Amino acid sequence: MNIHIIRDEHCPLVVYQNVFEKLSKSIGVINFIKSLDDTLISNESDDMSTEKERILTEKHVFLSFSQLYEICENYRKKYNIDKKDHIFLLSGANNYQNWFSNMDHDANNYFVQVTEWDLFFGAEIEISFLLCYHVMSWLLKRKMFTSEDEVMAAVHTKSKGCMMDFCQDKRDITLKIRTADVCPTCLNIIKSRDIPFNFLNQVFSLWEEIRKNIVFRERAEFLNKMGRIIVHPNKKTLFFPDYGDIIVRLQPKEMAIYQLFVKEVNGIFLSCLIDHARTLKENYFKITGKDDNAALNNIYDIRDNVASQLISRINRKLVKNLGETLASFYIIERLINEPHKIFINREYVNCLS
Ligand SMILES: [Zn+2]
């Protein structure tokens, strides 16, 4: 069973990458295939393309269901994809019906909206988990029902923590995802449909991961629990295995700076950054393979404020992915009259080379 995961221009690349990474880790009959449109995009998007993406993803766009499915259909034609293959669009657009996701009952096309989840889950949630939940639930619904009428007849208008909850009140969606389950009635439908066991197993295993991650994160936050961080300069990622495999992606310059602050346990005054020019250049060279002195020169110039902008960007990414409480261990912070530093106990840090 081939599932192509694609995105529109309003879905941030980083959201797409996080969703695809989680889905592709699940093992079984469902085979997730990366968008061919995105294979050309390198990870090293520069500042200008980041800015271009920000403008596109912040734009409020409304599309109809059929327009969303048309994007899938165009992709199918463009790459000559088999009718039997499924195409999932991660879309940054809103739709007129105000649904978070849906499937085309006449073809194997689907969409999941990637925006506005924070209205229901707060900024503390890593939305890729929620999006993965929806991908799996529509694939299961496809196996359970043969028409839109059948789907609509089976939905629960009153929420009970089942995949088939209609969630008229969108806030109920939190219950559905925290349980990531199906009720006995729906389980009976599944039994009657003769759905392959290995397919079900993959859906339920991924759901279980999602559920665990969401609950675990909430508890870690509540307990203010410090977790490990793995700094991976080559991949330009910060990885948090104890918070449900959260990945924070950095640009090369951001990674070079972050590595420097990880190493300098006592912190650095930005006015003295020039003293660390060599280490910074070495870090940058290892990440990019470019011996590009000019790319880094303005970082040391305190009047240009470049270093503090880079630090703000790193910190914003950490807060966005981990929530403010947990991020406080890992951000590059400055107390009055103190240098900038990362407060995490270095026993929790593993910096790969
Ligand atoms: Zn149910």
Residues whose N, C-alpha, C, O or C-beta is under 5 A from the ligand:
A	BS01	ZN	C162 M164 V182 C183 C186
